[in-house]
Amino acid sequence: MYNDTAALSLRKQKKAKRLTNLALLAAALVFSIWYIDFNLIEFLTGIPIFLTFLFTDFLPPNLDNMDSYIRPVLDTLIFSVVASCISSVLGLIIAFLSARNTAPHPAIRIVLRGIVSFVRNVPFLVWASLLVVIFGVGAMPGLFALVLFGTCFLGRVYAESIEELDKEAAEALQAAGATYGQLIKHAVIPQFLPSYYSWTLFMFEINIRASAILGLVGAGGIGSNLKQAMDLFQYSRASMIIVILIVLILAVEFITQKVRERIL
């Protein structure tokens, strides 16, 4: 009898908690709609305007001068490859120094974690804008932005992967008197390699996507062509660039997936 009463009381508490959460969510939604002055009628009437623009001005894509897109696509691929390679090396160093089970000193780990968290919490588009101001419009600001963001992103996920490794091998080597270098070489790297390959390939995919956004602030790549087309109201040309970007991203995802299947 006591167990039934306790179970009934627990169910009532859970139900009350769910209702409270739903009420808070509904209140937050209503407040957000009021705060941004959302107009449902205006939103619905804007849909036909958007569709008209899409099918009259934006589509079909302009297939003229296709050879002019070759260089920007190659630039985007090269930026992504270079940025991914540099970021993976720098991120690996940061990961070893900031993971709990490989950091040489707690102070180093705390400082690096703080720096990585700060850089990661600032959108890479903001870094690209700042770098464009420093270095001027061109390829280098985009490359630096990708390297900066990629290094901190990979440093964080690498460190988390290292912390999740089996600790028995490391403990056995430490008990045998292994040095820090031997610990990394024989206990950490062999277990960490699959995660390293997977996250590095994922970073390469992110860099391909980021190139379109970076171009909007004049940081090079095919995104610069997209911004130029939109600024000149060449919407059919802009749609062609978007198609190229979609095909490029899908091709990169397919290739990286095949590479991932072979090496993992």
Sine and cosine of phi, psi and omega as CSV:
sin_phi,cos_phi,sin_psi,cos_psi,sin_omega,cos_omega
0.00,0.00,-0.67,0.74,0.02,-1.00
-0.90,0.43,-0.66,0.75,0.00,-1.00
-0.89,0.45,-0.64,0.77,0.02,-1.00
-0.90,0.43,-0.65,0.76,0.01,-1.00
-0.91,0.41,-0.67,0.74,0.02,-1.00
-0.91,0.42,-0.66,0.75,0.01,-1.00
-0.91,0.42,-0.65,0.76,0.02,-1.00
-0.90,0.43,-0.65,0.76,0.03,-1.00
-0.90,0.43,-0.63,0.78,0.01,-1.00
-0.92,0.40,-0.65,0.76,0.03,-1.00
-0.90,0.43,-0.63,0.78,0.04,-1.00
-0.90,0.43,-0.63,0.78,0.03,-1.00
-0.91,0.42,-0.68,0.74,0.02,-1.00
-0.90,0.44,-0.66,0.75,0.01,-1.00
-0.90,0.44,-0.67,0.74,0.02,-1.00
-0.90,0.43,-0.62,0.79,0.02,-1.00
-0.92,0.40,-0.67,0.74,0.03,-1.00
-0.89,0.45,-0.69,0.73,0.01,-1.00
-0.90,0.44,-0.62,0.79,0.04,-1.00
-0.90,0.44,-0.69,0.72,0.02,-1.00
-0.90,0.44,-0.67,0.74,0.03,-1.00
-0.90,0.44,-0.64,0.77,0.02,-1.00
-0.90,0.43,-0.67,0.75,0.03,-1.00
-0.91,0.42,-0.65,0.76,0.03,-1.00
-0.90,0.44,-0.69,0.72,0.02,-1.00
-0.89,0.45,-0.65,0.76,0.02,-1.00
-0.90,0.44,-0.66,0.75,0.03,-1.00
-0.90,0.43,-0.63,0.78,0.02,-1.00
-0.91,0.41,-0.71,0.70,0.00,-1.00
-0.89,0.46,-0.68,0.73,0.01,-1.00
-0.90,0.45,-0.65,0.76,-0.02,-1.00
-0.90,0.43,-0.68,0.73,0.02,-1.00
-0.89,0.46,-0.66,0.75,0.02,-1.00
-0.93,0.38,-0.64,0.77,-0.09,-1.00
-0.92,0.39,-0.67,0.74,-0.02,-1.00
-1.00,0.07,0.01,1.00,0.02,-1.00
0.83,0.55,0.77,0.64,-0.01,-1.00
-0.95,0.32,0.78,-0.63,-0.01,-1.00
-0.90,-0.43,0.95,-0.32,-0.04,-1.00
-0.90,0.44,-0.63,0.78,0.00,-1.00
-0.89,0.45,-0.71,0.71,0.02,-1.00
-0.90,0.44,-0.62,0.79,0.03,-1.00
-0.90,0.44,-0.72,0.70,-0.04,-1.00
-0.93,0.38,-0.64,0.77,0.02,-1.00
-0.95,0.32,-0.34,0.94,0.03,-1.00
-0.98,0.19,-0.32,0.95,-0.01,-1.00
-0.88,0.47,-0.75,0.66,0.04,-1.00
-0.87,0.50,-0.59,0.81,0.03,-1.00
-0.90,0.45,-0.68,0.73,0.01,-1.00
-0.90,0.44,-0.70,0.72,-0.01,-1.00
-0.91,0.42,-0.61,0.79,0.04,-1.00
-0.89,0.47,-0.71,0.70,0.05,-1.00
-0.88,0.47,-0.66,0.75,-0.07,-1.00
-0.89,0.45,-0.69,0.73,-0.11,-0.99
-1.00,-0.09,-0.09,1.00,0.04,-1.00
-0.94,-0.35,-0.71,0.71,-0.04,-1.00
-0.99,-0.14,-0.61,0.79,-0.13,-0.99
-1.00,0.07,-0.61,0.79,0.00,-1.00
-0.92,-0.39,0.50,-0.87,-0.01,1.00
-0.99,0.16,0.29,-0.96,0.04,-1.00
-0.89,0.45,0.54,-0.84,0.02,-1.00
-0.99,0.12,0.90,-0.44,-0.06,-1.00
-1.00,-0.02,0.09,1.00,0.00,-1.00
-0.97,0.26,0.49,-0.87,0.08,-1.00
0.82,0.58,0.74,0.68,0.01,-1.00
-0.90,0.44,-0.47,0.88,-0.02,-1.00
-0.92,0.39,-0.31,0.95,-0.01,-1.00
-0.96,0.28,-0.23,0.97,0.00,-1.00
-1.00,-0.04,-0.14,0.99,-0.08,-1.00
-0.91,0.42,-0.75,0.66,-0.04,-1.00
-0.89,0.46,-0.74,0.68,0.03,-1.00
-0.88,0.48,-0.60,0.80,0.03,-1.00
-0.91,0.41,-0.68,0.73,0.04,-1.00
-0.90,0.44,-0.65,0.76,0.05,-1.00
-0.87,0.50,-0.69,0.73,0.00,-1.00
-0.88,0.47,-0.70,0.71,0.00,-1.00
-0.91,0.42,-0.69,0.73,-0.02,-1.00
-0.91,0.41,-0.69,0.73,0.05,-1.00
-0.84,0.54,-0.69,0.72,-0.05,-1.00
-0.92,0.40,-0.67,0.74,0.00,-1.00
-0.90,0.43,-0.76,0.65,-0.02,-1.00
-0.89,0.45,-0.73,0.69,-0.02,-1.00
-0.90,0.44,-0.63,0.77,0.00,-1.00
-0.92,0.40,-0.67,0.75,-0.01,-1.00
-0.91,0.42,-0.75,0.66,-0.01,-1.00
-0.90,0.43,-0.68,0.73,-0.02,-1.00
-0.90,0.44,-0.61,0.79,-0.02,-1.00
-0.91,0.40,-0.62,0.78,0.01,-1.00
-0.94,0.35,-0.76,0.65,-0.01,-1.00
-0.91,0.41,-0.63,0.77,0.02,-1.00
-0.90,0.43,-0.57,0.82,0.03,-1.00
-0.91,0.41,-0.66,0.75,0.04,-1.00
-0.89,0.45,-0.72,0.70,0.02,-1.00
-0.89,0.46,-0.63,0.78,-0.03,-1.00
-0.89,0.45,-0.71,0.70,0.01,-1.00
-0.89,0.45,-0.55,0.84,-0.03,-1.00
-1.00,0.09,-0.25,0.97,-0.08,-1.00
-0.90,-0.44,-0.16,0.99,0.08,-1.00
-0.96,0.27,0.57,-0.82,-0.07,-1.00
-0.88,0.47,-0.61,0.79,-0.09,-1.00
-1.00,0.00,-0.02,1.00,0.04,-1.00
-0.77,-0.64,-0.13,0.99,-0.01,-1.00
-0.91,0.41,0.76,-0.65,0.00,-1.00
-0.93,0.36,-0.42,0.91,0.00,-1.00
-0.45,-0.89,0.63,-0.78,-0.01,-1.00
-0.85,0.53,-0.56,0.83,-0.01,-1.00
-0.90,0.43,-0.65,0.76,0.03,-1.00
-0.89,0.46,-0.68,0.73,0.00,-1.00
-0.88,0.47,-0.70,0.71,-0.04,-1.00
-0.91,0.42,-0.69,0.72,-0.02,-1.00
-0.90,0.43,-0.72,0.69,-0.01,-1.00
-0.91,0.42,-0.66,0.75,0.05,-1.00
-0.86,0.50,-0.64,0.77,0.02,-1.00
-0.91,0.43,-0.70,0.72,0.00,-1.00
-0.90,0.44,-0.72,0.70,-0.01,-1.00
-0.88,0.47,-0.68,0.73,0.01,-1.00
-0.89,0.45,-0.65,0.76,0.01,-1.00
-0.90,0.44,-0.75,0.66,-0.05,-1.00
-0.91,0.41,-0.65,0.76,-0.02,-1.00
-0.93,0.37,-0.50,0.87,-0.03,-1.00
-0.98,0.18,-0.20,0.98,0.11,-0.99
-1.00,-0.08,0.86,-0.51,-0.03,-1.00
-0.82,0.57,0.60,-0.80,-0.06,-1.00
-0.91,0.41,-0.37,0.93,0.07,-1.00
-0.91,0.41,-0.55,0.83,0.06,-1.00
-0.93,0.37,-0.69,0.72,0.06,-1.00
-0.87,0.50,-0.67,0.74,0.01,-1.00
-0.88,0.47,-0.66,0.75,0.02,-1.00
-0.89,0.46,-0.68,0.73,0.03,-1.00
-0.91,0.42,-0.65,0.76,-0.01,-1.00
-0.94,0.35,-0.52,0.86,0.09,-1.00
-0.91,0.42,-0.62,0.78,0.05,-1.00
-0.90,0.44,-0.61,0.79,-0.06,-1.00
-0.97,0.23,-0.75,0.66,-0.13,-0.99
-0.98,-0.18,-0.19,0.98,-0.04,-1.00
1.00,0.01,0.17,-0.99,-0.02,-1.00
-0.93,0.36,0.70,-0.71,0.00,-1.00
0.40,-0.92,-0.24,-0.97,-0.09,-1.00
-0.98,0.18,-0.56,0.83,-0.12,-0.99
-0.89,0.46,-0.68,0.73,0.04,-1.00
-0.86,0.52,-0.65,0.76,0.03,-1.00
-0.90,0.44,-0.68,0.74,0.01,-1.00
-0.90,0.43,-0.70,0.71,0.02,-1.00
-0.89,0.45,-0.63,0.77,0.00,-1.00
-0.90,0.43,-0.67,0.74,0.03,-1.00
-0.90,0.43,-0.66,0.75,0.00,-1.00
-0.91,0.41,-0.69,0.72,-0.03,-1.00
-0.89,0.45,-0.77,0.64,-0.01,-1.00
-0.92,0.38,-0.69,0.73,-0.03,-1.00
-0.90,0.44,-0.62,0.78,0.01,-1.00
-0.88,0.47,-0.72,0.70,-0.02,-1.00
-0.95,0.31,-0.60,0.80,0.04,-1.00
-0.90,0.43,-0.76,0.65,-0.01,-1.00
-0.93,0.37,-0.61,0.80,0.04,-1.00
-0.85,0.53,-0.62,0.78,0.00,-1.00
-0.94,0.34,-0.77,0.63,-0.07,-1.00
-0.95,0.32,-0.55,0.84,0.09,-1.00
-0.88,0.47,-0.72,0.69,-0.03,-1.00
-0.88,0.48,-0.67,0.75,0.02,-1.00
-0.90,0.43,-0.62,0.79,0.03,-1.00
-0.91,0.40,-0.63,0.77,0.02,-1.00
-0.91,0.41,-0.63,0.77,0.00,-1.00
-0.93,0.38,-0.38,0.93,-0.01,-1.00
-1.00,0.00,0.00,1.00,-0.02,-1.00
-0.94,0.33,0.36,-0.93,0.06,-1.00
-0.90,0.43,0.80,-0.60,-0.09,-1.00
-1.00,0.00,-0.11,0.99,-0.07,-1.00
-0.91,0.42,-0.67,0.74,0.00,-1.00
-0.90,0.44,-0.67,0.74,0.02,-1.00
-0.91,0.42,-0.65,0.76,0.01,-1.00
-0.91,0.41,-0.61,0.80,0.03,-1.00
-0.91,0.42,-0.67,0.74,0.02,-1.00
-0.92,0.39,-0.64,0.76,0.04,-1.00
-0.89,0.46,-0.63,0.78,0.03,-1.00
-0.92,0.40,-0.49,0.87,0.02,-1.00
-1.00,0.09,-0.01,1.00,0.05,-1.00
1.00,0.05,0.45,0.89,-0.01,-1.00
-0.94,0.35,0.52,-0.86,0.05,-1.00
-0.98,0.18,0.12,-0.99,0.00,-1.00
-0.88,0.48,-0.68,0.73,0.02,-1.00
-0.90,0.44,-0.67,0.75,0.04,-1.00
-0.91,0.41,-0.59,0.81,0.05,-1.00
-0.88,0.47,-0.71,0.71,0.01,-1.00
-0.91,0.41,-0.69,0.72,-0.10,-0.99
-0.93,0.36,-0.69,0.73,-0.16,-0.99
-0.99,-0.17,-0.41,0.91,-0.07,-1.00
-0.95,-0.31,-0.56,0.83,-0.11,-0.99
-0.99,-0.11,-0.80,0.60,-0.11,-0.99
-0.86,0.51,-0.73,0.69,-0.01,-1.00
-0.85,0.52,-0.61,0.80,0.02,-1.00
-0.98,0.20,-0.49,0.87,-0.12,-0.99
-0.99,0.10,-0.36,0.93,-0.11,-0.99
-0.81,0.59,-0.71,0.70,0.02,-1.00
-0.85,0.53,-0.68,0.73,0.03,-1.00
-0.92,0.40,-0.59,0.80,0.02,-1.00
-0.88,0.48,-0.75,0.66,0.01,-1.00
-0.89,0.46,-0.70,0.72,-0.06,-1.00
-0.89,0.45,-0.75,0.66,-0.03,-1.00
-0.94,0.35,-0.56,0.83,0.02,-1.00
-0.92,0.40,-0.68,0.73,0.06,-1.00
-0.90,0.44,-0.63,0.78,0.04,-1.00
-0.90,0.44,-0.62,0.78,0.04,-1.00
-0.90,0.43,-0.59,0.81,0.05,-1.00
-0.89,0.46,-0.66,0.75,0.05,-1.00
-0.89,0.45,-0.67,0.74,0.03,-1.00
-0.88,0.47,-0.65,0.76,-0.01,-1.00
-0.90,0.43,-0.58,0.81,0.05,-1.00
-0.90,0.45,-0.71,0.70,0.01,-1.00
-0.92,0.40,-0.62,0.78,-0.06,-1.00
-0.92,0.39,-0.41,0.91,-0.05,-1.00
-0.87,0.49,-0.57,0.82,0.02,-1.00
-0.92,0.40,-0.63,0.77,-0.02,-1.00
-0.96,0.28,-0.64,0.77,-0.01,-1.00
-0.89,0.45,-0.54,0.84,0.02,-1.00
-0.90,0.44,-0.41,0.91,-0.01,-1.00
-0.93,0.38,-0.33,0.94,0.06,-1.00
-0.95,-0.30,0.29,0.96,0.06,-1.00
0.98,0.20,0.48,0.88,-0.06,-1.00
-0.99,-0.16,0.40,0.92,0.11,-0.99
1.00,0.08,-0.02,-1.00,0.00,-1.00
0.99,0.16,-0.04,-1.00,-0.04,-1.00
-0.93,0.37,-0.34,0.94,0.06,-1.00
-0.88,0.48,-0.50,0.86,0.06,-1.00
-0.90,0.43,-0.63,0.78,0.07,-1.00
-0.90,0.43,-0.61,0.79,0.03,-1.00
-0.90,0.43,-0.69,0.72,0.02,-1.00
-0.90,0.44,-0.67,0.74,0.01,-1.00
-0.88,0.47,-0.69,0.73,0.00,-1.00
-0.90,0.44,-0.65,0.76,0.01,-1.00
-0.93,0.36,-0.62,0.78,0.01,-1.00
-0.91,0.42,-0.53,0.85,-0.01,-1.00
-1.00,-0.03,0.13,0.99,0.00,-1.00
0.87,0.50,0.49,0.87,0.07,-1.00
-1.00,-0.04,0.96,0.29,-0.17,-0.99
-0.93,0.37,-0.57,0.82,0.03,-1.00
-0.92,0.39,-0.56,0.83,0.07,-1.00
-0.94,0.35,-0.63,0.78,0.05,-1.00
-0.88,0.47,-0.64,0.77,0.02,-1.00
-0.91,0.41,-0.55,0.84,0.06,-1.00
-0.91,0.40,-0.65,0.76,0.02,-1.00
-0.91,0.41,-0.63,0.78,0.03,-1.00
-0.90,0.43,-0.65,0.76,0.06,-1.00
-0.88,0.48,-0.69,0.72,0.03,-1.00
-0.87,0.48,-0.68,0.74,0.02,-1.00
-0.88,0.47,-0.68,0.73,0.01,-1.00
-0.89,0.46,-0.72,0.70,0.01,-1.00
-0.89,0.45,-0.67,0.75,0.00,-1.00
-0.89,0.46,-0.71,0.70,-0.01,-1.00
-0.90,0.43,-0.69,0.72,0.02,-1.00
-0.90,0.44,-0.64,0.77,0.02,-1.00
-0.91,0.42,-0.67,0.74,0.02,-1.00
-0.91,0.42,-0.67,0.75,0.04,-1.00
-0.89,0.46,-0.65,0.76,0.01,-1.00
-0.91,0.42,-0.70,0.71,-0.03,-1.00
-0.92,0.40,-0.72,0.70,-0.01,-1.00
-0.90,0.43,-0.56,0.83,0.05,-1.00
-0.91,0.41,-0.66,0.75,0.05,-1.00
-0.91,0.41,-0.66,0.75,0.04,-1.00
-0.89,0.45,-0.68,0.74,0.00,-1.00
-0.88,0.47,-0.62,0.78,0.01,-1.00
-0.93,0.38,-0.52,0.86,-0.03,-1.00
-0.98,0.20,-0.59,0.80,-0.12,-0.99
-0.99,-0.13,-0.24,0.97,-0.02,-1.00
-0.98,-0.20,0.00,0.00,0.00,0.00
